[in-house]
Amino acid sequence: MRLRRALPIAIAAAAALAAGAGAANSPSALASALTHTKVTAAQLPHGYKSPVVGAYKLTAGDKSHGAVGGATIVADNGGQVVIYIVFKTSAQARADFEHGNFGKASRTSAPSSLPKPNVEVNTSTSGTVGANTVTIGITDIAFPYKNVLVQAATSSQSSTKHGDIAGAVALATFALAHLKSVS
């Protein structure tokens, strides 16, 4: 998956691209709509704030599976992120999902309320803040929905084994509803 990319994307997000979106009729139009549709704090799950919408930089692997574009919604100054990767077909989105690299992270199925197949990944990451090494927990829920790979990742400073698990479920549920509203 893109756990290693989620945190830097979240931290680096700086500007919101705000515009209205209509129904997206093609994969490229959907990617553009997701990138340009404004999200407010009131739309996010309870407790999340300061959403910033932007483009997701596709990886070589995404492109090799047919991705045409992507978008991010970063909240809480980088502590939480939704990633959408739009593919030409649903088969390509599923292939990219199946290709996920989880490393040594703990994996389980995400709640049954989310589309299948899905995965919940719990892991941690470390970085330097000032002169201190800080380790945070991350929970990432991912699933393909039609031709889009959806990821919702949360972080936790109180756990080094996982992020905010309940928050990740709520964020994934929001991400799916937002995707449906833009599609």
C-alpha positions as a Python dict, from the first residue, in 0.01 Angstrom:
ca = {
    (1, 'M'): (0, 0, 0),
    (2, 'R'): (107, 357, 20),
    (3, 'L'): (161, 387, 394),
    (4, 'R'): (507, 526, 341),
    (5, 'R'): (363, 785, 103),
    (6, 'A'): (56, 876, 310),
    (7, 'L'): (242, 1049, 591),
    (8, 'P'): (474, 1261, 373),
    (9, 'I'): (179, 1358, 153),
    (10, 'A'): (-16, 1459, 459),
    (11, 'I'): (271, 1661, 604),
    (12, 'A'): (358, 1827, 273),
    (13, 'A'): (1, 1927, 182),
    (14, 'A'): (-6, 2304, 180),
    (15, 'A'): (-283, 2445, -38),
    (16, 'A'): (-644, 2361, -101),
    (17, 'L'): (-778, 2350, -454),
    (18, 'A'): (-1135, 2470, -423),
    (19, 'A'): (-1395, 2437, -697),
    (20, 'G'): (-1731, 2278, -750),
    (21, 'A'): (-1760, 1937, -913),
    (22, 'G'): (-2024, 1788, -1132),
    (23, 'A'): (-2074, 1426, -1216),
    (24, 'A'): (-1754, 1276, -1346),
    (25, 'N'): (-1814, 1088, -1671),
    (26, 'S'): (-1464, 952, -1738),
    (27, 'P'): (-1177, 833, -1520),
    (28, 'S'): (-982, 1154, -1591),
    (29, 'A'): (-1287, 1367, -1513),
    (30, 'L'): (-1340, 1177, -1187),
    (31, 'A'): (-976, 1228, -1085),
    (32, 'S'): (-1010, 1598, -1162),
    (33, 'A'): (-1339, 1625, -972),
    (34, 'L'): (-1189, 1457, -666),
    (35, 'T'): (-890, 1691, -682),
    (36, 'H'): (-1100, 2005, -713),
    (37, 'T'): (-1406, 1937, -497),
    (38, 'K'): (-1386, 2135, -176),
    (39, 'V'): (-1434, 1944, 151),
    (40, 'T'): (-1532, 2125, 472),
    (41, 'A'): (-1462, 2022, 829),
    (42, 'A'): (-1838, 1974, 876),
    (43, 'Q'): (-1833, 1700, 610),
    (44, 'L'): (-1557, 1504, 784),
    (45, 'P'): (-1621, 1258, 1067),
    (46, 'H'): (-1667, 1418, 1410),
    (47, 'G'): (-1344, 1559, 1552),
    (48, 'Y'): (-1154, 1599, 1225),
    (49, 'K'): (-1066, 1948, 1111),
    (50, 'S'): (-882, 2159, 857),
    (51, 'P'): (-926, 1948, 541),
    (52, 'V'): (-695, 2026, 251),
    (53, 'V'): (-778, 1878, -91),
    (54, 'G'): (-504, 1825, -346),
    (55, 'A'): (-363, 1606, -619),
    (56, 'Y'): (-201, 1270, -548),
    (57, 'K'): (126, 1205, -730),
    (58, 'L'): (94, 867, -899),
    (59, 'T'): (371, 611, -848),
    (60, 'A'): (524, 409, -1129),
    (61, 'G'): (332, 107, -996),
    (62, 'D'): (3, 300, -1009),
    (63, 'K'): (73, 399, -1367),
    (64, 'S'): (170, 44, -1465),
    (65, 'H'): (-173, -70, -1341),
    (66, 'G'): (-352, 195, -1548),
    (67, 'A'): (-400, 481, -1301),
    (68, 'V'): (-496, 809, -1463),
    (69, 'G'): (-493, 1040, -1161),
    (70, 'G'): (-553, 1074, -793),
    (71, 'A'): (-650, 1304, -510),
    (72, 'T'): (-587, 1347, -140),
    (73, 'I'): (-783, 1494, 145),
    (74, 'V'): (-552, 1574, 434),
    (75, 'A'): (-697, 1664, 776),
    (76, 'D'): (-563, 1764, 1115),
    (77, 'N'): (-246, 1919, 977),
    (78, 'G'): (-136, 1590, 826),
    (79, 'G'): (-246, 1346, 1095),
    (80, 'Q'): (-518, 1190, 880),
    (81, 'V'): (-538, 1137, 505),
    (82, 'V'): (-770, 999, 238),
    (83, 'I'): (-612, 892, -90),
    (84, 'Y'): (-806, 823, -409),
    (85, 'I'): (-629, 662, -704),
    (86, 'V'): (-843, 653, -1018),
    (87, 'F'): (-788, 381, -1278),
    (88, 'K'): (-929, 329, -1627),
    (89, 'T'): (-1119, 17, -1517),
    (90, 'S'): (-1234, -155, -1199),
    (91, 'A'): (-1013, -455, -1286),
    (92, 'Q'): (-709, -227, -1283),
    (93, 'A'): (-806, -80, -944),
    (94, 'R'): (-844, -429, -802),
    (95, 'A'): (-508, -538, -950),
    (96, 'D'): (-339, -243, -783),
    (97, 'F'): (-510, -332, -453),
    (98, 'E'): (-397, -694, -483),
    (99, 'H'): (-41, -575, -552),
    (100, 'G'): (-28, -394, -214),
    (101, 'N'): (296, -427, -21),
    (102, 'F'): (222, -449, 351),
    (103, 'G'): (568, -544, 471),
    (104, 'K'): (555, -666, 830),
    (105, 'A'): (245, -464, 916),
    (106, 'S'): (-45, -626, 1096),
    (107, 'R'): (-334, -695, 851),
    (108, 'T'): (-698, -778, 910),
    (109, 'S'): (-1018, -732, 716),
    (110, 'A'): (-1180, -393, 749),
    (111, 'P'): (-1539, -376, 878),
    (112, 'S'): (-1805, -543, 665),
    (113, 'S'): (-1975, -207, 612),
    (114, 'L'): (-1701, -122, 360),
    (115, 'P'): (-1677, -267, 8),
    (116, 'K'): (-1500, -601, -35),
    (117, 'P'): (-1220, -681, -81),
    (118, 'N'): (-1072, -457, 185),
    (119, 'V'): (-789, -452, 434),
    (120, 'E'): (-704, -281, 760),
    (121, 'V'): (-331, -237, 812),
    (122, 'N'): (-184, -140, 1150),
    (123, 'T'): (178, -34, 1171),
    (124, 'S'): (406, 244, 1290),
    (125, 'T'): (653, 491, 1149),
    (126, 'S'): (931, 696, 1302),
    (127, 'G'): (1076, 1032, 1218),
    (128, 'T'): (1280, 1310, 1369),
    (129, 'V'): (1109, 1613, 1516),
    (130, 'G'): (1367, 1864, 1628),
    (131, 'A'): (1633, 1654, 1798),
    (132, 'N'): (1388, 1381, 1903),
    (133, 'T'): (1290, 1058, 1730),
    (134, 'V'): (913, 1020, 1738),
    (135, 'T'): (723, 700, 1662),
    (136, 'I'): (354, 711, 1578),
    (137, 'G'): (102, 440, 1506),
    (138, 'I'): (-81, 430, 1173),
    (139, 'T'): (-403, 256, 1072),
    (140, 'D'): (-476, 240, 700),
    (141, 'I'): (-799, 102, 556),
    (142, 'A'): (-798, 35, 181),
    (143, 'F'): (-1045, -102, -72),
    (144, 'P'): (-1120, -75, -441),
    (145, 'Y'): (-1457, 76, -529),
    (146, 'K'): (-1545, 54, -897),
    (147, 'N'): (-1238, 200, -1073),
    (148, 'V'): (-1096, 379, -767),
    (149, 'L'): (-860, 256, -497),
    (150, 'V'): (-960, 427, -172),
    (151, 'Q'): (-736, 458, 134),
    (152, 'A'): (-811, 622, 469),
    (153, 'A'): (-518, 651, 710),
    (154, 'T'): (-508, 782, 1065),
    (155, 'S'): (-223, 834, 1306),
    (156, 'S'): (-183, 811, 1681),
    (157, 'Q'): (84, 955, 1905),
    (158, 'S'): (-41, 747, 2199),
    (159, 'S'): (5, 410, 2026),
    (160, 'T'): (304, 286, 1833),
    (161, 'K'): (116, -21, 1710),
    (162, 'H'): (-179, 142, 1531),
    (163, 'G'): (-346, 470, 1448),
    (164, 'D'): (-696, 573, 1548),
    (165, 'I'): (-875, 254, 1441),
    (166, 'A'): (-1231, 379, 1498),
    (167, 'G'): (-1133, 705, 1329),
    (168, 'A'): (-995, 517, 1028),
    (169, 'V'): (-1327, 333, 989),
    (170, 'A'): (-1518, 663, 1010),
    (171, 'L'): (-1277, 827, 765),
    (172, 'A'): (-1306, 533, 521),
    (173, 'T'): (-1686, 555, 543),
    (174, 'F'): (-1667, 929, 471),
    (175, 'A'): (-1422, 866, 183),
    (176, 'L'): (-1666, 625, 18),
    (177, 'A'): (-1963, 862, 58),
    (178, 'H'): (-1755, 1151, -78),
    (179, 'L'): (-1645, 943, -377),
    (180, 'K'): (-2006, 850, -453),
    (181, 'S'): (-2113, 1215, -429),
    (182, 'V'): (-1846, 1325, -677),
    (183, 'S'): (-1893, 1034, -920),
}
